[in-house]
Amino acid sequence: MTDDLQSLRDDTEAALRRAADLRAWDAVRVSVLGKSGTLTALLKQLGGVPAEQRRDRGAALNRLKDDLATLIEARRGELEAAELDARLAAERVDVTAPPRPRETGSIHPISRTMEEMAAIFGAMGFTIAEGPDVESDWHNFGALNIPAHHPARADHDTFYLPPTAPGAPPPVLRTHTSPVQVRTMLREKPPLRVVVMGRTYRADHDATHSPMFHQLEGLAIDRDLTLGHLKGCLIDFLRSFFGIADLPVRFRASYFPFTEPSMEVDIGWNRRTGELGGGGDWLEILGSGMVHPKVLANCGIDPTVWQGFAFGMGVERVTMLKHGIPDLRPFYEGDIRWLRHYAASPFAPTMLHEGV
Ligand code: DAH
């Protein structure tokens, strides 16, 4: 091999050794074998070599070219292996390291209560019904035997929306879930048994009232339902929901425009300790009654054939009582510390007590 070829080989070998990564390696490859590479230039000059030397020179250049190609490929292999080693070292996973704690979501106490209510009433044969938050005056009041100017309207602190037509009664944010009774009776043929759980709205705000809150509503219609069925159903529900098998339950005559007779329901508790059960004091917990014949008739059900009972209660209120939650406001604040304390694990089974 002539000196110039030998030194090209030596220089290339040295440059390859200096190339510390694939990018530097590629620069060396291009500088030798590329279009304007040193070896390419020598091959191009071959035509100018005197004829008697050209054969030998050509053969030598070709051998050198193969030789350099081999060197370059070998160096590529080394660099690739080194790069892989470095990556494997840097990205090594320590399978013995303890896992980082992972944040899991939780079920809001309101959702949890509604799940429990659905489970208990579901076991009694009730299905779930729904209705809109924005209601007509008729569904929220009129059909429920609360005509315009009825004094019961004053209790409801209603949010009114702009009327849809001049002179028409304005739509309202439903002040209770009772309008879903109306919608269910209009949609389905009796006998029926439904519970409704959803948002309700009243213009009232303090530690025990929120402008948006939740209610549970129940409605059962059949041919011969009596107060006895209503009482049995609610006693079973309350004992099951609060998990107290002998929870005292008291029915007290009351008044609602949409039921006759009407009863408020109290449960036993200890006013001093806040403990539920036999403490000698009574706590009002829900409203109920036999569906007023006028309400049945308003909803296309013949009151001489069908009777029904209905009830309604505040979801926040029973949740606060069950879990000893003192203040209503944090229910809607999304404070992670409060949720960690009161919210339920999504992995815990839904509570269902014996005897339901
Ligand atoms: N709608 C009533 C309220 O919001 C609660 C209620 C009372 C519902 C008696 C009923 C019932 O279905 O029968 O205050």
Residues whose N, C-alpha, C, O or C-beta is under 5 A from the ligand:
A	BS01	DAH	T175 H176 S178 G218 F256 T259 G287 S288 G289 A310 F311 G312
